[in-house]
Amino acid sequence: MRKCSEVMTMNPACCLPNDTVAKLAQVMKGKDIGPVPIIENEQTQKLVGIVTDRDLALKIVAEGRDATTTTAAEVMTRKVVTCHAEDDLQKALDAMSEHQLRRIPVVDDDSRIIGIIAQADVATRVDQPETTAAVVKGISQSSTK
């Protein structure tokens, strides 16, 4: 089985907790990405949260909040499911299915962000169509919780 490091996109674009949601949206647009990991600061690169395009739709647009004054800290998910670069890819895929995540950040032993694995990474970098299908199915199934 491959390691997470073999499939992840390295050095994902990140933002800080005090960055505005408008800035996050610009990063998403400029980098053509859905999730933006939120790091403690540029020096430590410690992952403290994540904001997705869905978060912006539900927590900003749907609630009529101001994207120019609302910060990442106000809308980010703080309990982020992660994996490590040396983990078997299957461990990350299982976590993605279990938690219905379309992407999972990759961190080192000090919780510093080093990469991210998205559904698209699995589809394009893992030459196993049945694995890709299983991941998509697991992520897409409605929750019974």
C-alpha positions, 0 to 999 in steps of 0.5 A: 500500500502506498503512503500518504506522502506519495499521494498528497499535494505538498505545501497547500495554501494556508491562511491565518485565524485572523484573516478575513473570510473574503481573503479565504475566498480569494485564496480558494479562487486563485488556487482553485481549491475548496479547503483552506487549512488554517495555521497558527502562524507562518513560523510554526505552520501548526494546523489549528483549523480548516475552512471549506467552500461549503463553510463559506456558503453555509456560514457566511452567505446563507447567514448574511454575514459580512465576508470582509469583517468575519474572520477564519477563526469564526467559521473554521472547523477546529477539530480537524481529522488528519493523517501523517505522511508516513501513514498507509494511504488506506488509513487516510481513505478510511478516515475520509470515508468514516467522517465523510471528508472530501479532503484530509490534511497531512501533518507532521508529529508537531501538527505542522501542515505538510500536505493535503489529500483530496478526492481528486488526488486519489482519483488521479494518483492512485491507479486503482479504480476500485479504490477510488470508487470505494472512497467516493462511495464512502464519502458520499453516502448519507450519514446514519448518525 
